[in-house]
């Protein structure tokens, strides 16, 4: 029953896929007593499932994200064209391209033209994994939306990325952070960078989805997901156990430092110990990795998993636990590293030492003293940015959290929060929406202009008043420093600081109408004008240098809602088609995106939108933005418009009660039919003529080879064995959270092979 009820919710999450051999039909009951019990149990299971499905929207009670309209779309296309201007032919730049036997490559990467991203500024220069990761992620999303150009670009970048990963300095199949390695001084560049790794792997998953999951490409990408967990999260041994048994993995800075890497011993960090960068935290990525593992795992992939230091083998479930634990740790650390304005510290402490210098896991709380390192108030810095300040490194945090809300709004609102002692604290209300709302509120309350659903004072005389908007994050604005971010922030007028904050408007804010949030997105997207495809933009905060440009293209992509639908990307597995266009339609779930290859018309964004290719109200930009006839901005395709909580509760209660009474009485009255011939549950539904009348109830049934006419699509990761659905739930007394935990913790049973008990499903 618990599995059945869970399936009625948003996602199966980390439930491992049961081997098909265990999904067997139930045998007929051997006695009249058992038959009566089966009738009652079956009726209750079906009724509970129907009630859960009917009420799932109410349980989620999450507003879908908000995206901009045509101006945001055009701005993203403009930034994408400029970003692609950073690509170069990799042939003369990556000698390793000629050292790889093409027959060992996934077929999709053979014969493609390798490309690299040229970086500049700060610690960048040459080819950095950060820029390659950005390119793979952006092109992967667009390939997932059906763009042939994006697919070609993505595969070319993936080909060069793979070659760089074979050069010295990287780790476990992940590339060195800067290439060629001779660019570092003193000595060659060494180690990976987590941000470049996670963005690249995310993009590769979407490229695999756009190609309908070729087995050889899936296998290669799965190896990289495992490598990411090992290298950048410390899987399987580098974790901390909280009093309730939760294991948290803190994202590192790369293969050689950061997070929970200890200060001494054989696994000592190469940089300042206990140093953590909040902007490296990418929760949406980890959820996609988790789902990719859940839905794409093959038995022989077990051989790629690392063993623990003790020699004990690990499992796919352990990997999923680590990814989930990184999400929990990341949000808790973000809470203690940010202000009410949304300002975040570049670097904070994650001090959680174990008793032994060589111990990688123990009972401790990584955010016990965040933002400082230890109770003495220590600090750290890296990449040339200061501790405790909202600056270039921290600036990426908003778009990473906005991506989580855009792709997983339900889960992004369900975050387990803990106090300084690691005890679960329901009074700490913090999640993706709460964080993003802080930024929106900062603009709403402290900008020098206002924006409503039909008009705005931010575009006087037909031009966006950037100077008025900037007041929200000016040096004199309140909330940019606090106990968690003690030092002054960098200037908002740098595009890498301002653009990521614009993405916060994808999360609805109570007291700000959805249309007003969408209008904010449109206004912010219209700051820059693009003279032509790939040409440098005109306007304030419209930089086309490498680091600014990376933040601008990613932020505008999120603002425009140009992200492929995660459930359809992960689950578009059984759509057979050899047509690239049909494949694109299958990956999309909501229809093809417009042609990404079309040229951007000459002129400003206002002129673009007034052209015959865009059915938008004629007039100046101010008239467009203030016009009642502007197309209502697009909202998320992954979430339908939800009913209000009260109406939804009434609807769910009514449907649930009706289904419960009707099915119990109906099934009891038809008991003979339920018992004849050892029919499977699906056959029982067919006999009662319910298999078409109540299609949602089929979600609760095990899959069988004898119902080929059933439209039910198997969903790996969900246990469908009815005997497991009706398991007896044995509750146990939760342990005292104040009891000191042993350093060797067993895996939380919610993720183990044992049957879960009730309390472990609260999250």
C-alpha positions in Angstrom: 0.0 0.0 0.0 2.8 2.4 0.8 4.4 2.0 -2.5 1.1 2.3 -4.3 0.3 5.5 -2.4 3.7 6.9 -3.0 3.3 6.3 -6.7 0.3 8.6 -6.7 2.5 11.4 -5.6 4.9 13.6 -7.7 7.7 11.1 -8.3 9.1 7.7 -7.2 12.3 9.5 -6.3 14.9 7.1 -5.0 12.9 3.9 -4.9 15.1 1.4 -6.6 13.8 -0.6 -9.5 12.9 -4.1 -8.5 14.2 -6.9 -10.8 11.6 -8.0 -13.3 11.8 -11.5 -12.0 10.3 -10.4 -8.7 7.3 -8.8 -10.4 5.1 -11.9 -10.4 1.3 -12.1 -10.4 -0.3 -13.1 -7.1 -1.4 -16.7 -6.9 -5.1 -17.3 -6.2 -6.0 -17.4 -2.5 -6.0 -21.0 -1.1 -8.9 -20.7 1.3 -12.2 -18.8 1.8 -10.7 -17.0 4.8 -7.8 -15.7 2.7 -10.1 -14.9 -0.1 -12.3 -12.7 2.1 -9.1 -10.9 3.4 -8.0 -10.5 -0.2 -11.3 -8.9 -1.2 -11.1 -6.4 1.6 -7.4 -5.7 1.0 -7.9 -5.3 -2.7 -10.8 -2.9 -2.2 -8.8 -0.8 0.2 -5.7 -0.8 -1.9 -7.7 0.4 -5.0 -9.6 3.0 -3.0 -6.5 4.3 -1.3 -4.7 4.6 -4.6 -7.6 6.4 -6.2 -7.8 8.8 -3.3 -4.1 9.4 -3.4 -4.1 10.1 -7.1 -7.0 12.5 -6.8 -5.4 14.3 -3.9 -1.9 14.4 -5.2 -2.2 17.9 -6.5 -3.4 19.1 -3.2 -0.6 17.3 -1.4 1.9 19.1 -3.6 0.2 22.4 -3.3 3.1 23.9 -5.3 2.6 26.7 -7.8 4.3 26.0 -11.1 7.2 28.2 -12.1 6.7 31.4 -14.1 8.5 32.1 -17.3 8.8 35.1 -19.6 7.1 35.6 -23.0 8.4 36.6 -26.4 10.9 39.2 -25.2 12.5 36.6 -22.9 12.5 34.1 -25.8 14.2 36.6 -28.1 16.7 37.7 -25.5 17.8 34.1 -25.0 18.2 33.5 -28.7 20.3 36.6 -28.8 22.5 35.6 -26.0 22.7 32.0 -27.3 24.0 33.3 -30.6 26.7 35.4 -28.9 27.7 32.5 -26.6 28.1 30.2 -29.6 30.6 32.7 -30.9 32.9 31.4 -28.2 33.2 28.0 -29.8 36.3 27.0 -31.7 37.5 24.1 -33.7 39.2 21.8 -31.2 41.5 20.1 -33.7 44.6 22.3 -33.3 43.9 22.9 -29.6 43.5 19.4 -28.2 46.2 17.0 -29.3 44.6 14.2 -27.4 41.9 14.0 -30.1 44.2 12.0 -32.2 45.2 9.5 -29.5 41.8 8.0 -29.0 40.7 4.9 -31.0 37.4 6.0 -32.6 36.0 2.5 -32.3 36.1 2.8 -28.5 33.8 5.9 -28.6 30.1 5.8 -28.3 28.7 5.7 -31.9 27.1 9.1 -31.4 30.5 10.8 -31.0 32.2 9.2 -34.0 32.8 11.5 -36.9 31.5 14.6 -35.2 33.5 17.9 -35.4 35.1 18.5 -32.0 34.6 22.0 -30.5 35.9 23.8 -27.4 34.9 27.0 -25.5 37.6 29.6 -25.2 37.6 31.3 -21.8 39.2 34.5 -20.4 39.4 36.6 -17.3 40.1 35.9 -13.7 41.5 32.4 -13.1 40.2 31.3 -16.5 42.1 31.4 -19.8 42.6 28.7 -22.4 40.0 25.9 -22.0 38.4 25.5 -18.6 35.9 22.8 -17.6 33.6 25.5 -16.4 33.0 26.9 -19.9 32.8 23.4 -21.4 30.3 22.5 -18.8 28.2 25.5 -19.5 28.2 24.7 -23.3 27.2 21.1 -22.8 24.4 22.1 -20.4 23.0 24.8 -22.6 23.2 22.7 -25.8 21.9 19.7 -24.0 18.8 21.5 -23.0 18.2 22.9 -26.4 18.8 19.5 -28.0 16.2 18.1 -25.6 13.8 20.7 -27.0 14.4 19.5 -30.6 17.2 21.7 -32.0 19.3 19.9 -34.5 22.0 22.7 -34.3 22.2 22.2 -30.5 22.5 18.5 -30.9 25.4 18.9 -33.3 27.1 21.5 -31.1 26.6 19.4 -28.0 28.1 16.2 -29.5 31.1 18.2 -30.9 31.8 19.7 -27.4 31.3 16.3 -25.8 33.9 14.8 -28.2 36.5 17.4 -27.2 35.5 17.1 -23.5 36.2 13.4 -23.6 39.6 13.9 -25.2 40.6 16.5 -22.6 39.5 14.0 -19.9 42.2 11.6 -21.1 45.0 14.2 -20.5 47.0 14.2 -17.2 45.5 16.1 -14.3 41.9 15.0 -14.3 40.3 12.2 -12.2 38.3 9.1 -12.9 37.3 10.1 -16.5 36.6 13.7 -15.6 38.7 16.5 -17.1 41.3 18.7 -15.5 39.8 22.1 -14.6 42.1 24.0 -16.9 43.7 22.9 -20.2 46.4 22.8 -21.4 47.8 22.1 -18.0 50.9 24.2 -18.6 48.8 27.3 -18.1 48.9 27.0 -14.3 51.8 28.4 -12.3 53.6 27.1 -10.4 53.5 23.6 -11.8 50.9 22.0 -14.1 47.1 22.3 -13.5 45.7 19.5 -11.4 42.4 18.2 -10.3 38.8 18.7 -11.5 36.3 21.5 -10.7 32.9 20.4 -9.5 30.9 23.1 -11.3 32.3 22.1 -14.7 31.8 18.4 -14.0 28.2 18.6 -12.9 27.1 20.9 -15.7 28.8 18.7 -18.3 27.3 15.5 -17.0 23.8 17.1 -16.9 24.2 18.2 -20.5 25.4 14.7 -21.6 22.3 13.2 -20.0 20.1 15.5 -22.1 22.1 14.7 -25.2 21.6 11.0 -24.6 17.8 11.7 -24.2 17.7 13.6 -27.4 19.2 10.6 -29.2 16.7 8.3 -27.6 19.2 6.7 -25.2 21.7 4.7 -27.3 22.9 2.0 -25.0 26.6 2.7 -25.5 26.1 6.4 -24.8 24.0 5.7 -21.8 26.7 3.4 -20.4 29.4 6.0 -20.9 27.2 8.7 -19.2 26.4 6.4 -16.3 30.1 5.9 -15.7 30.4 9.7 -15.5 27.6 10.0 -13.1 29.3 7.5 -10.8 32.7 9.3 -11.4 31.1 12.6 -10.4 29.7 11.2 -7.2 33.1 9.7 -6.3 35.3 12.6 -7.3 33.1 15.6 -6.4 30.9 14.3 -3.6 33.2 11.8 -1.9 31.0 8.8 -2.5 30.9 6.3 -0.8 32.8 7.1 2.4 33.1 10.9 2.7 29.9 11.8 4.6 28.5 12.9 8.0 25.7 11.3 9.9 23.0 13.4 11.6 21.3 12.3 14.8 18.3 10.9 12.8 20.6 8.7 10.8 20.5 10.9 7.6 23.8 10.8 5.7 24.8 14.1 4.1 27.5 14.5 1.4 28.9 18.0 1.0 29.7 19.1 -2.5 33.5 19.5 -2.8 35.4 22.1 -4.9 36.8 19.3 -7.1 38.8 16.2 -6.9 41.4 17.5 -4.5 39.8 19.9 -2.1 36.8 21.4 -0.4 33.7 20.1 1.4 34.5 17.5 4.0 38.0 16.7 2.7 40.0 16.5 6.0 42.9 18.8 6.9 45.4 15.9 7.4 45.8 12.2 6.9 46.1 10.2 3.7 43.0 12.0 2.2 44.0 15.5 3.2 42.8 18.5 1.1 45.3 20.3 -1.1 43.7 23.7 -0.2 42.3 25.3 2.9 40.4 22.7 4.9 36.7 22.8 5.5 36.1 25.4 2.7 32.8 25.2 0.8 31.4 27.2 -2.1 27.6 27.5 -2.0 27.5 28.3 -5.7 28.8 24.8 -6.5 25.6 23.4 -5.1 23.4 22.2 -8.0 20.3 20.5 -6.7 18.4 20.1 -10.0 21.5 18.4 -11.4 21.6 15.9 -8.6 17.9 15.1 -9.0 18.4 14.4 -12.7 21.4 12.2 -11.9 19.3 10.3 -9.4 16.5 9.8 -11.9 18.9 8.8 -14.6 20.3 6.2 -12.3 16.8 5.0 -11.3 15.5 4.6 -14.9 18.6 3.8 -16.9 20.5 1.3 -14.7 21.5 -2.0 -16.1 22.7 -4.9 -13.9 26.3 -4.9 -15.3 26.6 -1.2 -14.2 27.2 -2.6 -10.7 30.7 -3.4 -11.7 31.5 0.3 -12.1 30.5 1.2 -8.5 33.4 1.7 -6.1 33.9 -0.3 -2.9 34.1 1.3 0.5 37.5 1.6 2.1 36.5 -1.4 4.2 36.1 -3.5 1.0 32.4 -3.6 1.2 30.6 -3.4 -2.1 28.2 -0.5 -2.8 25.0 -0.5 -4.7 22.9 1.7 -6.9 20.8 2.5 -3.9 23.9 3.8 -2.1 24.6 6.1 -5.0 21.1 7.5 -4.9 21.4 8.1 -1.1 24.6 10.1 -1.7 22.9 12.3 -4.3 19.9 12.8 -2.0 22.3 13.6 0.9 24.1 16.2 -1.2 20.8 18.0 -1.8 20.0 18.0 1.9 23.5 19.3 2.9 23.5 21.9 0.2 20.2 23.5 1.2 21.1 23.5 4.9 24.5 25.1 4.1 22.8 27.7 1.9 20.5 28.7 4.7 23.5 29.4 6.9 25.4 31.2 4.1 22.8 33.7 2.9 20.9 36.8 3.9 17.3 37.8 3.7 18.1 39.7 0.5 19.3 36.5 -1.2 23.0 37.6 -1.0 25.3 34.6 -0.6 28.8 34.3 0.6 31.5 33.2 -2.0 33.0 30.9 0.5 32.0 29.6 3.9 33.1 26.9 6.4 31.8 23.4 6.5 33.8 22.2 9.4 32.8 18.8 10.7 36.0 17.0 12.0 36.1 13.4 13.0 38.0 12.1 16.0 40.6 10.5 13.7 42.4 12.4 11.0 42.1 9.3 8.7 38.3 8.9 9.3 36.2 9.9 6.3 32.8 9.5 8.0 31.5 10.1 11.5 28.6 11.7 13.4 29.0 15.5 12.9 27.1 18.5 11.5 28.8 20.4 8.5 26.8 23.6 9.1 27.4 23.7 12.9 29.6 26.9 12.6 28.8 28.1 9.0 29.7 30.6 7.7 32.8 30.3 9.8 35.3 27.4 10.1 35.0 26.1 13.6 34.0 28.0 16.8 37.1 30.1 16.6 35.7 32.0 13.6 38.1 30.9 10.9 37.6 31.6 7.3 38.8 30.6 3.8 38.8 31.7 0.2 39.6 30.4 -3.3 39.5 31.4 -6.9 40.6 35.0 -6.0 37.2 35.9 -4.4 37.0 36.8 -0.7 35.3 35.0 2.2 32.0 36.1 3.5 31.2 38.4 0.5 28.6 38.2 -2.2 30.7 38.2 -5.3 31.8 36.5 -8.5 31.8 32.9 -7.2 28.5 33.3 -5.2 26.8 35.0 -8.0 25.9 31.7 -9.7 23.8 30.6 -6.8 20.4 32.1 -7.8 20.3 30.5 -11.2 21.3 27.1 -9.8 18.4 27.3 -7.3 16.0 28.8 -10.0 16.8 25.8 -12.2 15.8 23.5 -9.3 12.4 25.3 -9.0 11.9 25.3 -12.7 12.5 21.6 -13.2 11.4 20.1 -9.8 9.2 22.7 -8.2 7.5 20.1 -6.0 10.6 18.5 -4.6 12.4 21.9 -4.4 9.8 23.0 -1.9 10.2 19.9 0.2 13.6 20.3 2.0 14.5 18.8 5.3 16.0 21.4 7.5 18.2 20.9 10.6 19.5 23.1 13.4 23.1 23.7 14.3 23.1 20.4 16.3 21.7 18.4 13.3 18.3 18.0 14.8 15.3 18.2 12.4 13.7 21.6 12.8 10.3 22.1 11.3 10.4 25.8 12.3 13.2 26.4 9.7 11.2 27.1 6.6 13.7 27.2 3.8 13.7 25.8 0.3 14.2 26.9 -3.3 11.1 29.1 -3.3 11.9 30.7 0.0 15.4 31.6 -1.2 14.3 32.9 -4.6 11.5 34.9 -3.0 14.1 36.7 -0.9 15.6 38.1 -4.1 12.3 39.0 -5.7 11.3 40.8 -2.4 14.5 42.7 -2.5 13.6 44.0 -6.0 10.0 44.6 -5.1 10.8 46.6 -1.9 14.0 48.4 -2.7 14.2 49.0 -6.5 13.5 52.6 -7.5 10.5 51.5 -9.7 7.6 49.1 -9.6 6.1 46.5 -11.9 2.5 45.4 -12.0 0.6 42.9 -14.1 -0.3 45.5 -16.8 2.0 48.4 -16.3 5.4 49.4 -14.9 7.3 52.4 -13.9 10.6 50.7 -14.8 10.3 51.6 -18.4 9.8 55.4 -18.6 10.1 57.0 -22.0 10.3 53.6 -23.7 13.6 52.5 -22.2 14.3 50.2 -19.2 15.4 52.3 -16.2 18.3 50.1 -15.2 19.6 52.7 -12.8 16.3 52.5 -10.9 16.3 48.7 -10.8 19.9 48.6 -9.6 18.9 50.4 -6.4 17.7 47.1 -5.0 21.3 45.8 -4.8 23.2 49.1 -4.5 25.8 49.5 -1.8 23.3 51.3 0.4 20.5 48.7 0.0 19.6 46.9 3.1 20.2 43.1 3.6 23.3 42.6 1.5 25.3 41.9 4.6 24.3 39.9 7.6 25.6 37.4 10.1 25.9 34.8 7.4 27.4 37.2 4.8 29.5 39.5 6.9 31.5 41.3 4.2 30.4 43.9 1.5 29.2 42.6 -1.8 30.5 43.2 -5.3 28.8 45.7 -7.7 25.4 44.7 -9.2 26.4 46.5 -12.4 28.6 43.6 -13.3 26.5 41.3 -15.6 27.7 38.2 -13.8 26.2 39.7 -10.5 22.9 41.0 -11.8 21.7 38.5 -14.4 21.5 35.4 -12.1 19.3 37.4 -9.7 16.8 37.9 -12.5 16.0 34.2 -12.6 14.5 34.4 -9.1 11.2 35.7 -10.6 10.5 32.1 -11.9 9.3 31.4 -8.3 5.9 32.9 -7.4 5.9 35.3 -4.5 2.9 35.7 -2.3 1.6 39.3 -2.7 3.0 39.6 -6.3 0.7 38.5 -9.1 2.0 35.9 -11.4 1.5 38.3 -14.4 3.6 40.9 -12.5 6.4 38.4 -12.0 6.2 37.6 -15.7 6.4 41.3 -16.6 9.4 41.7 -14.4 11.1 38.9 -16.4 10.2 40.5 -19.7 11.5 43.9 -18.6 14.8 42.5 -17.3 15.2 40.5 -20.5 14.8 43.6 -22.6 17.7 45.5 -21.1 20.0 44.5 -24.0 19.3 44.7 -27.8 20.9 42.5 -30.3 21.8 44.1 -33.7 22.0 40.7 -35.4 22.6 37.0 -34.9 25.8 36.5 -32.9 26.6 40.2 -32.7 27.5 41.9 -29.5 24.5 43.3 -27.6 23.9 47.0 -27.0 22.8 48.5 -23.7 23.8 48.6 -20.1 25.0 45.5 -18.3 25.3 43.8 -21.7 28.8 42.4 -21.6 30.0 39.8 -24.1 33.2 38.7 -22.2 33.5 35.1 -21.3 32.4 35.0 -17.6 29.6 37.6 -18.0 28.4 35.8 -21.1 28.1 32.5 -19.4 25.8 33.9 -16.7 23.8 35.8 -19.3 23.0 32.9 -21.6 22.2 30.5 -18.7 20.1 33.1 -16.8 18.2 34.1 -20.0 17.6 30.4 -20.8 15.9 29.9 -17.4 13.9 33.2 -17.7 12.6 32.1 -21.0 11.6 28.6 -19.8 13.9 27.1 -22.4 14.6 24.0 -20.3 13.5 20.6 -21.5 10.9 18.8 -19.3 12.7 16.5 -16.9 10.1 13.7 -16.6 9.7 13.4 -20.3 13.5 13.6 -20.9 14.1 10.8 -18.4 11.1 8.6 -19.3 10.9 9.1 -23.1 12.3 5.6 -23.4 9.9 3.5 -25.4 9.3 5.9 -28.3 10.6 4.2 -31.4 11.5 6.4 -34.2 14.3 6.8 -36.7 13.3 10.3 -37.7 15.3 13.1 -36.0 12.2 15.3 -36.0 10.1 12.5 -34.4 12.8 11.9 -31.9 12.7 15.6 -30.9 9.0 15.4 -30.5 9.3 12.4 -28.3 11.9 14.1 -26.1 9.7 17.2 -25.8 6.5 16.1 -24.1 4.8 19.3 -25.0 5.6 19.7 -28.7 8.5 20.9 -30.7 10.3 24.1 -29.7 10.5 26.8 -32.4 13.4 26.4 -34.8 16.5 27.3 -32.8 18.4 27.9 -36.0 16.4 30.8 -37.2 18.3 34.1 -37.6 17.5 36.9 -35.2 16.1 39.8 -37.1 18.1 43.0 -37.3 17.3 45.7 -34.8 16.3 46.0 -31.2 14.3 43.4 -29.3 11.3 45.7 -29.8 11.8 45.6 -33.5 12.2 41.8 -33.5 9.0 41.4 -31.6 7.1 43.7 -34.0 8.3 41.8 -37.1 5.9 39.6 -39.0 7.5 36.6 -37.4 6.2 37.6 -34.0 2.5 38.2 -33.4 3.0 40.9 -30.8 1.3 44.3 -30.4 2.9 47.0 -32.5 4.6 49.9 -30.9 7.6 50.7 -28.7 9.0 48.5 -26.1 7.2 50.5 -23.4 3.9 50.0 -25.3 4.5 46.3 -25.6 5.3 45.8 -22.0 2.4 48.0 -20.8 -0.1 46.7 -23.4 -3.0 44.5 -22.3 -2.7 42.5 -25.6 0.9 41.2 -24.8 0.8 37.4 -25.0 0.3 35.9 -21.6 3.8 34.6 -20.6 4.3 30.9 -20.8 4.2 28.9 -17.6 5.7 25.6 -16.8 4.6 22.6 -18.9 5.4 20.2 -16.1 2.7 21.5 -13.7 -0.8 22.3 -14.7 -2.6 25.2 -13.1 -3.4 24.0 -9.7 -6.7 24.5 -7.9 -6.7 26.5 -4.7 -6.0 24.5 -1.5 -9.5 24.7 -0.3 -11.2 23.8 -3.6 -8.6 21.1 -4.2 -9.2 19.6 -0.7 -12.9 19.4 -1.3 -12.4 17.9 -4.7 -10.0 15.3 -3.4 -12.1 14.4 -0.4 -15.2 14.1 -2.5 -13.6 11.9 -5.1 -11.8 9.8 -2.5 -14.9 9.2 -0.5 -16.9 8.3 -3.6 -14.3 5.9 -4.9 -13.8 4.3 -1.4 -17.5 3.6 -0.9 -18.1 2.6 -4.5 -15.2 0.3 -4.8 -15.6 -1.4 -1.5 -19.2 -2.1 -2.0 -18.7 -3.0 -5.7 -15.8 -5.3 -5.1 -17.4 -7.1 -2.2 -20.6 -7.6 -4.3 -18.5 -9.1 -7.1 -16.5 -11.3 -4.8 -17.1 -14.4 -7.0 -15.7 -12.6 -10.0 -12.6 -11.6 -8.0 -11.9 -15.2 -7.1 -12.6 -17.0 -10.3 -9.7 -18.7 -12.0 -6.9 -17.0 -10.1 -7.2 -13.8 -12.1 -4.6 -11.2 -11.9 -5.6 -7.8 -10.5 -5.5 -6.3 -14.0 -7.8 -9.1 -15.3 -10.1 -8.5 -12.3 -10.4 -4.9 -13.3 -11.2 -5.8 -16.9 -13.8 -8.3 -15.7 -15.4 -5.6 -13.6 -15.2 -3.2 -16.6 -13.1 -0.8 -14.5 -9.9 -1.0 -16.5 -11.2 1.8 -18.9 -13.5 3.7 -16.5 -10.7 4.2 -13.9 -7.4 4.3 -15.9 -5.5 5.9 -13.0 -6.1 2.8 -10.9 -3.9 0.8 -13.2 -1.0 2.7 -11.8 -1.4 0.6 -8.7 -1.1 -2.8 -10.4 1.9 -5.0 -11.1 3.0 -5.4 -14.7 2.3 -8.8 -16.4 2.9 -10.3 -19.7 -0.7 -11.2 -20.0 -2.1 -7.8 -20.5 -0.5 -6.6 -23.7 -3.5 -4.6 -24.6 -3.1 -2.5 -21.5 -2.0 1.1 -22.2 -0.1 1.1 -18.9 3.6 1.9 -19.7 6.0 0.2 -17.3 7.8 2.7 -15.2 11.1 1.4 -13.8 11.8 2.4 -10.3 8.3 1.7 -9.0 7.6 -1.6 -7.3 4.4 -3.0 -8.6 4.2 -6.3 -6.8 0.8 -6.3 -5.1 2.1 -8.5 -2.3 4.6 -5.8 -1.5 2.0 -3.1 -1.7 0.0 -4.8 1.0 2.9 -5.3 3.3 2.3 -4.9 7.0 4.0 -1.7 8.2 6.0 -2.2 11.4 6.7 1.1 13.1 9.6 1.5 15.4 10.3 4.0 18.1 12.5 6.7 16.7 15.9 7.0 18.3 16.6 9.8 20.7 18.1 12.6 18.4 20.4 13.7 21.2 22.1 10.3 21.6 25.7 10.4 20.3 25.9 8.3 17.2 28.5 5.7 16.5 31.0 6.7 13.8 30.0 3.7 11.7 26.4 4.2 10.7 24.3 1.8 8.8 22.5 3.0 5.7 19.1 4.6 6.5 16.6 1.8 6.1 14.4 4.0 3.9 17.0 3.3 1.2 18.0 -0.2 2.2 16.8 -3.5 0.8 14.6 -3.9 3.9 11.0 -2.8 3.9 10.6 0.8 5.0 8.7 1.8 8.1 6.2 4.7 8.3 8.2 7.5 9.7 10.8 7.3 6.9 8.4 8.5 4.3 7.7 11.9 6.0 10.1 13.7 3.8 
